[in-house]
Amino acid sequence: MSKNPLNQKVRRVVVCGGGTAGWVTATALVRHLGPLLDITLIESDEISTVGVGESTVPTFRSFHDFMGIDERKFMSESLATIKLGIEFRDWARIGDRYIHPFGVLGKRVSWMSDFHHFWLHARSKGFGGELGEYCLEWVAGEANRFTKSMGPIGYAYHLDAARYVRFLRGLAEPAGVKRIEGKIRNVELDTDSGNIAAVVLEDETRVAGDLFVDCTGFRSLLLGQALGVEFEDWGHWVTTNSAVAVQSRSPNPPGPYTTCFAHEAGWRWRIPLQHREGNGIVFCNEFMSEDEACAKLLADIEGEPLVDPWSLRFKTGMRRKTWYRNCVALGLANGFIEPLESTSIHLMMTAVTRLIEDFPFDGCHDALLARFNDKSRQEFEHIRDFIILHYHVTERDDSGFWKRNRAMEIPDSLAARIALWREDGRAFQMPYELFRVDSWAMILTGQRVMPQGYHRLAAMMPHDQLREQLATMRREIADKVAAMPTHPDFLKHHCPAAAEAEPRFAAAE
């Protein structure tokens, strides 16, 4: 007789799939729960990974701190660079440029009002400069400078995805993770409980477990195919569904931000690493063919291609449940939000952190799973809305793609946010939400959405005093940035490339 699935003790964890999701999961579990668990990871060298997740957000650093990972070693082995934000070109209008920085805007003058309200008041009186001038990370990114030695600074990384996976594997296996090479042929369900009992590989190896983590990518072999958890497609809101990627030589020293160039059917990315650049073009295949996208990508990149371009198709959306029965899906197996704000790795890292916090040692109880799924959905939906924002609040009407995005119906949750901003200049951050008030303010102003009003608390400060305070803030930031080393110099001293690599700026000098 089978055990009650709700009360089955969990010790044997089987991670199905490698790549970033699989090895992030295995490394986190063994580092924090290793003595309590028997962890096995199954992957096949014959199955290629997506391999384009090379840009991150600042929560990546928090996760590495949680994992006890040494930054210098990680950056050297992953040939990583610093990322202070994302540069957007041609999004509101062709010729426009703005940056979404990872830092805080200004200084909080009053707990009752965010800094951007004081900037909006100054702007209404004809002074105050650009909003980004009040952000250390914005100014440092523009100057291509960086340091960690002059106080707190918000940053993330660009990294070589394949090298990062090897780095994680080098941490996980010595710590006790058992890796099995092979392809999963079928998933075996327990006939009484409906739980996954085991996965069977092509060579007939049977791997049993108590908890299975599905990291099989878009295929979602366990949660989607075996357990039948449906995929909720958000393609009517996020219409990009295809990409072509290529790696290229770097013609210039690396800058400290990702660049996203909008085009007639989507956008193109450029990610600077120590030894090369990662490039890709994201598009909607209703408005651009794969051949057209590939030709455009190769024509637009600056450096010589190092490999042949490769393509992928995707859907923005998520499984209706992230955790069902004794299976949790992480990474692409659970869902995907197109890569405009580099959130894929963040989503898998927060999910595995929640899994550690809510680990079902005494069984996969319904209340536990419901809470986990609710938090996952909130997080996905918040990011979804932020991505839709970039496409919807635009003045571009030069193609069918942009006309459709301007006119489309958007989620009520996003419509309410935009209305609140347009009317009163207000933004907010919800629980389990990645993007802060300052992020919403930078994207909305960068996309030319200026509010009709703002918090009048800002008007209580005399104009001369406000003018002087704003000027002092800008001056202090400018002075601090001027004293920083260049970003390439920081990399050379902080995290020189591993011996087998050829760092780009060694060749550029």
N, C-alpha and C positions, 0 to 999 in steps of 0.2 A: 504494500500500500504506500502511495506517495505521501510525503510530508505536506502539511498545510503550507502552501507557498508563502503565506504571510509570516509564518514563524520559522522558516528555514534559516538556520544560521549561515552567515556569509563569511567565508574565509578564502575560497578559491576565486580569484578574479581573472577573467580572460579578456584581454584587450585584443580586439579583432581589427587588425589593420595597423600599419605603421605611419609613415609620414609625420608631419608636425603634430597632428591631433593624437596619434597613437603614442608617440614618444613623450610628448608633454604629459599625457595621462599617466603613463607608466612611471615616469620619473617623479612626478608629484606624489603618486601613491606610495612608491617605495621609500621616498625620503621622509614622508610623514606618518605612514602607517605600516611600513615595511615589516617589522617584527610580528605584526598581527595578521598578515596576509600572505598568501601564496600567489604571486603575480606572474602571469604568462602573457607574452605578446606574440601574436601570429601575424606574419607579413610575408609577402613574396617579392623577391627582387625582380620578378617578371612584370609586376604591376607598377606602372609609373604613377607618380603623384602629380598633383596639379602644378606644384612647383613655382607658383607666382606670388605666394604670400611672403613678400620681402619687406613690407613696411608695417610698422607697429604704432601703437598709441602708448601714452605714458603709463598706463596700468601694467604694461609688460614689465616695467622696472619693479613695480610693487610685487608682481608675481615672482620675479627672480629673487627679490629680497626674501619673500616667503619661503622660497626654495633654498636659500643660502647659496646662491650661485655667484661666483666671483665675476665682476663686470669685466675686468681686464682680460681674463682668460676667455670668457664668452665672446667678447668683441674681437679679439685676435683670431680665434679659431673660426668665427663666423664672418670674418672680414667686414665687420659692421661699421657703420658710420652713425653720426648723431642726426636725429630728426627733431627739429624745433617746431615743426608745423607743416602745413600743406599750402603750396602756392596754387592758386586757381587763375587760369587765363581764359578769357573769352566766354565766361559763363553768363553774366548778365547781358553784356553786349560784346560783339567782336572788338577786340582791342583793350578790353578791361583786364585788370589784374588786381588781385588782393590775396592776402595770406590769412589762413586760419591758424593762429599760433597756439601753442600748448600752455601759455602762461596766463597769469592774472592781469586784468586790465586795471591800471591805476592803483590807487589806495582807497580803501573804503572810508569815505568821509563821514558816513552815518550808517548805522545798522539798519535804518529804515529805508535806505535807497541804495541801489547798486551804482557803481561808479559811472556807468554809461549815461545815466540821467544827468549827471553834472556836465559831462561832455556835450550832451544834446543841448543843455541850456546854454553852454558857452558857444556852441555852434550857432544857435539862434541869435546870438549877439555879435557874431562875426569873428570869433576867435576860437582857439582851441586846437587847430591843426587836425591831423588824422587820428582816428581812434587807435590805430596800431602803435602810434608813437608812445603810448602809455603802457606798452607791454615790452618787458625786457626781451622776451623770446622773439618777438616780431622784429625789434631793432637789431638784435644779434644775428638773426637769420638774414636780414637784408645786408649786413656787413660781412657775412660768412665768418663769423667769429663764435668761439665757444670756450667755456671753462667751467669747471666744477668748484674752483677754489675761491669764488667770490660770493658765496651765499647760495641760497636755494634757486634752482632754475628748473623749469619744466621741460622734459625732453623724453623722446622715445628713441627707437633705432631703425635704421635700414640694415637688413642682414641677408646673407646668402642662405636661402631656405634649405638647400641640400646639405650645406655644411652645418647648419644649425641642428638638423636632425642627427647628423653624425655626432655632434657635440653632446646632445642629450643622450643618445645611445651609450656614449662613453661614460656617462654618469650612472645610467640606470642599470646596465648589466653587471658591473662590479658590485652594485648595491644589492643585487639579488633578483632582478627581473630575468626570467627565463624567456629567451627568444626562440620561436619555432619558425623555420622557413617553410613556406608552403601556401597554396591557394585553398580557400575554403570551397568545398564542393557542395555541401548542404548543411542546413541547420536542423538539428534534431530537437523536437519539442517533446516535453513530458505529456503523455496522453491524458493524465488526470488533472494536472495543475495548469497546463498551457504554458508553463515556463519553458525557457530554453534549457535543455539538459546538457547539450554538447554541440560542438561544431565538428564536422568531419572533413578532413582535408582530401585532396585528390589522391594522395598516396595511402588512403584509408586510415590515417592516424585520426583517432578520436580524442578530442580535448574537452573534457568535462569541466564544469565550473558551477559556482553558486551565483555569481554576478558576471554579466557580460557587458562589456563596453564596446559599442559599435562605432568604430572609426574607419569604416569601409568607404568613406567618401560619398559621392552622389548616389552610388548604388544602394546604400543603406541596406545591406544584405540581411541584417538581423532585425532592426526595429521596423524598417519599411517593408521588406519582402517577406521575412519569416513571420513576424508578428502582425503585419498588416496595418500598421499605424499610418494613416493617410498624410499626404503632404498638402499643406495649405499654400496655394500658389498666390503670390502677390504681384504677378506679372502685369496686372492691369494698372498697377501704380508705378512699379519700377520696370520699365519696358526694355531696358538693355538686357540681352540674353546671350551674348556671344563675346568672345575675346580672342585675340591673337597676341602672342608674346614672343619676345626675342631678347637675347642678351647681346650687348655691344661693347666695343672698346670705349674708353672714356676720353674724350678730347680735352677735358678740363679737370682741375682738381674738384673733389666732391663738395657740393653745397650741403647745408644742414636742413634741407627740407625736400619732401616729395613735390613734384610738379604735376598738375593735372590740367591738360589742355583740352578744352571743349572743342568738338568738331560738329559737322552737320548731322551726325547720327549717333553721337555719344561723346566719348572723351578718350584721351590718351594719357598714359602715365610715364614718368621718368623717375627712376629710383637710383641714386648714386651710391655705389659701394666702394670699398677701398681698391678693388681690382677690376671693376667693370661697372656697367650700368644695366639695370633691369628696365625693360621697356615693354609696353603693351598697349593695345587699342581695344577699348570696350565699345560695343555698338549694339544696336537693335537690328536684327537681320531682316526686318520689314523695310528698312530704309538703306541698308548697305549690305552687299554680299561679302562672303568671306574673302574672295579674291580681291575685291575692292579694298577691304580693310587691310589685308596683308600688304598690298601695294602702297597704300597710304602710310602705313606704319614704317615700312622700309624707306619711303621717300622722306619722312619727317624726322627720323632719328638722326642724331649728329655723328655718332661714331660708327665704325665698321662692324657689321654683325659678326658675332663669334660662333653662332650656331644657326641652323635653319629655324625659321619661325614655327611655332606649334599653336594649335587652336584648341578651344574648348567651348562647350555650350553649357549654360547654367540657367537656373530659375531662381529668382529671389522669392523666398518663403521659408516655411519651417514645418516640421512634423507637428501634428495636432497635440502630441505628447512627446516630451523629450525623454521621459522615463516611463516605461510600461512593463509591468510584471518584473522580471529580473534583468531587464536590459535598459541601459542608459546609452543614448546616442550623443556623441560629441563631434564637433567639427561639421564637415559637410554632410555627414550622415544624418544630422539633426536638421540642419538648415543652412541657408546662405543668404547673405545680403551683399549685393554687388559691391566691389571693393573700393568705392570712391573715398571713404574715410578710414580705410585700413582696419576694419573691425573684426575680421574673421578670427585672427589669433586671439584677440581679446575675448571673444565669445567662448572659445574653447577653454581658455585659461580660467575665466570666471566660473564656467560650468564645472570644471574639475575641482576648483576650490570649494564650490558648494557641495560636490560629491564627498569631499573629505569631511566637510563640516557635518553633513547629513548621512554619513556612511551607515548603511543598514546592517550593522553587525548582527542584530537579532531578527532580521527579516525585512522584506520590502513591504512595509505596511502602507495601506491606502492613504492615510493622512500625510505621511512623510512624502510620498510620491506626488500627491496633489500640491503640497506646498512647494516642492522643488519645481514642478511643472509651471506653477503660477509665476514664480520668480523668473524662470527662463523666458516665458512668454512676454512678461513685462519688459524685460531687457531687449528682446528681439524687436518688439513693437516700437519702443522708444527710438532705437537705432534706425529702424525702417522709416519712421517719420522724418528723422533728421536727413536721411538720404533723399527722400522725396522732395524735401524743401529745396535742395540745390537745383533740381530740374524744374520745379513748378514756378518758383519766383524768379522768372527771367523775362527780359524784354526781347529776347531773340525770336524772330519770326522768319528767319531765312531758310527754313527747311520744314518739311512735314513733321519731322521728329520733334522739333522745338515747339511748333504750333500745337501739336497734340499734348505735349507736356504742360504747356501754359493753360490749356483749356480743360484738362482732365479733372474729374471729381477726385478729391483727395480724402483720406481718412478724417473723420470728424475730430479726432484728437489733434491732428495737425492743423486743421482749419481753425480750431479754437485758439491755438497758439499764435498763428499768424494774425488773426483778428486782434488778439490782445496786444501784440506788438504794434500793429498798424495804428491802433487807436491810442495806446498809452505808453508805448515803448517798454512794455513789461515782458520779462522772460522768467523762466523758472526751471528748476531741476527736481525731478521726482525721484523717489527711492528706486534703486536698481537701474538708474539712468546714467549712462556714460557721459553725455555731453552737458557741460556746465552752462550757466547763464552767459558767461563771456563767450562761449562757443556760438550760442545762438545769436548773440549780438554781432559778432564778427561776420558770420555768414550772412545774416540779414542785411547789414549795412554794406557788406561787400557785394551783395546782389542788388544793390540800389533800392532796398526797401527801407525807406526812412519813415519813422512813425510821425503821426500827426501831433501827438502830445508826449509828455514825459512827466515824471514826478516833480511837482512844483516845490518840493523841499529844497531842490537845487537852487531855486531863486532866492532863498533866504540868505545865501552867502553874498556879500557885496561883490560887485563885478570886479573891482580891482584886486580884491583878495583872491577870488577864484582865478583870475588871470595869472596872478603871481604863483599860486599853488600849482596850477597846471604847468606853467613854465618851469617851475622847480622840478616837478616830476620828470618832465622830458629831459631836462638838463642832467639830472642824476642818472637816468638810464643811459643817455648818450655817453656820459663820462665813464660809466661802468663798462659799457661795451667797448669803448676805445682802448681800455686797458686789457682787454681779453686777447689771447693769442688767436691766430686764425684757426678755423676748423681743421684744415689739413695738418697744421703744426700740432694741434691738440692730439689728433689721431696718432701721429708719429711717436709722440712721447707716451701717450696713455695706453695704446693698444696696437703696437706694430703688428703687421700682418704675420701670420704663421709662416714658417720657413718655406713651405712648399708653394706658397702663393706669390704672385707678382703684383704688389700694390700699384695702383694706377699712378700715384703721384711720383713714385720713383722713376717711372718711365717718362713722366711729363716734364720733369725738371731739365 
